[in-house]
Amino acid sequence: MLKAAFPGSFDPPTSGHVNIIKRASAIFEELVVVIAENKRKNYLFSAVERADMIRELAKDCKNVSVSVCDTLIVDFLKKEGIKLMLRGVRGLEDFSYEFEVSMMNKMLDSGIETLFMTTDPEYVVIRSSSIKEVASFKGNLKGMVPPLVERALKEKYS
Ligand code: ADP
């Protein structure tokens, strides 16, 4: 029961994502970070690149694994026998969006429960889209993303 999945785009993973992964790894027996691969979305990093970065960032959390999912997330969870889905929330705007997604997922599969974990205060304004915007202008991302992600972003935008 105490196995949870933390799905998202992670394009790229940020310090906010890492914060949730580390805190969740201390709560759940197992945590699977699920990298969404939606053919209709344009990602900056491939699923393999995103998965490799998260594996490296979470390497000290022995109960964290990483998978890539190109189906509906509820179908992935069902296939893996996972009943808990974890989502991070930065504020009310996130919550209202996440709440709707969780209702939709409940209608798709009533056996899956969504749990929300609030961000720690220093990560409230960190989102992957803003990170990419700042990186594209060669802005300083220190503290907002881990150093390995900062290096990967510099390479993408060089
Ligand atoms: P985003 O582009 O918003 O970062 P993701 O799909 O990569 O989106 O996010 C995956 C999950 O991580 C979502 O539940 C999202 O709300 C959460 N998340 C994203 N950034 C943060 C953050 N700074 N603090 C806490 N949770 C976050």
Residues whose N, C-alpha, C, O or C-beta is under 5 A from the ligand:
A	BS01	ADP	P7 G8 S9 F10 D11 G16 H17 I20 R87 G88 V89 T119 Y123 I126 R127 S128 S129
